[in-house]
Amino acid sequence: MRIDDYEFEEEKTLLSLSELFAAIAEQLRNGDVLELPMPSMKEGTIALPLGEPVETGIEVSFRRQFIHLRIDLSWSRPREEVTEE
């Protein structure tokens, strides 16, 4: 799998963004799998196995016309999920 296969940007309204964050928060509370929508050119969802601990990063940058907020979450892949490519 190429890393950039699942990178995408999508413009959302504040309401649809809050719904996405609420859905992610609920899945994190359940702690099993995080299901995210595929990029708009692909069908379905991508399921990511969750693990602990979760490393977090927040980055804010100010540009002339935009404010960029980047939230990174990373965790170790469970042993049974790790495959050689």
C-alpha positions as CSV (number, residue, x, y, z in Angstrom):
1,M,0.0,0.0,0.0
2,R,1.3,3.4,-0.9
3,I,0.9,5.9,1.9
4,D,-0.6,8.6,-0.3
5,D,-3.4,6.3,-1.5
6,Y,-5.4,7.5,1.5
7,E,-4.5,11.1,1.8
8,F,-7.2,13.5,0.7
9,E,-8.7,16.9,1.5
10,E,-12.4,17.7,1.6
11,E,-14.2,20.9,2.4
12,K,-16.8,20.5,5.0
13,T,-19.4,22.7,6.8
14,L,-19.0,23.2,10.5
15,L,-22.0,20.9,11.1
16,S,-20.6,18.0,8.9
17,L,-17.1,18.5,10.6
18,S,-18.7,18.3,14.0
19,E,-20.5,15.1,13.0
20,L,-17.2,13.6,11.7
21,F,-15.4,14.4,15.0
22,A,-18.3,13.1,17.1
23,A,-18.3,9.8,15.1
24,I,-14.5,9.5,15.5
25,A,-14.8,10.2,19.3
26,E,-17.4,7.5,19.7
27,Q,-15.3,4.9,17.9
28,L,-12.3,5.9,20.0
29,R,-14.4,5.4,23.2
30,N,-15.3,1.9,21.9
31,G,-11.6,1.3,21.3
32,D,-11.7,-1.4,18.6
33,V,-11.6,-0.1,15.1
34,L,-11.7,3.4,13.6
35,E,-13.7,3.5,10.3
36,L,-13.1,6.5,8.1
37,P,-14.6,7.4,4.7
38,M,-12.5,6.7,1.7
39,P,-11.5,9.6,-0.5
40,S,-14.3,10.9,-2.7
41,M,-12.9,9.0,-5.7
42,K,-13.2,5.6,-3.9
43,E,-16.1,3.8,-2.5
44,G,-16.6,2.5,1.1
45,T,-14.6,3.0,4.2
46,I,-11.1,2.3,5.6
47,A,-11.0,0.4,8.9
48,L,-8.0,1.0,11.1
49,P,-7.3,-1.2,14.2
50,L,-6.9,0.9,17.3
51,G,-4.2,0.5,19.8
52,E,-2.8,2.2,22.9
53,P,-1.0,4.4,23.7
54,V,-2.0,7.1,21.2
55,E,0.5,9.8,20.4
56,T,-1.0,13.1,19.6
57,G,0.2,16.3,17.9
58,I,-1.4,19.6,17.2
59,E,0.1,22.1,14.8
60,V,-1.4,25.6,14.0
61,S,-0.1,27.8,11.2
62,F,-1.3,31.2,10.1
63,R,-1.2,32.2,6.5
64,R,-2.5,35.3,4.8
65,Q,-6.0,34.0,4.1
66,F,-6.1,30.7,6.0
67,I,-5.5,29.2,9.4
68,H,-4.3,25.6,9.2
69,L,-5.0,23.2,12.2
70,R,-3.4,19.8,11.9
71,I,-4.3,17.1,14.4
72,D,-2.2,14.0,14.2
73,L,-3.0,10.7,16.0
74,S,-0.7,7.7,15.8
75,W,-0.5,4.3,17.6
76,S,1.2,1.0,17.2
77,R,-0.4,-1.6,14.9
78,P,-1.6,-4.7,16.7
79,R,0.8,-7.7,16.1
80,E,-1.7,-9.7,14.0
81,E,-2.3,-6.7,11.7
82,V,1.4,-6.1,10.9
83,T,2.4,-7.5,7.5
84,E,5.5,-7.2,5.3
85,E,4.9,-5.4,2.0
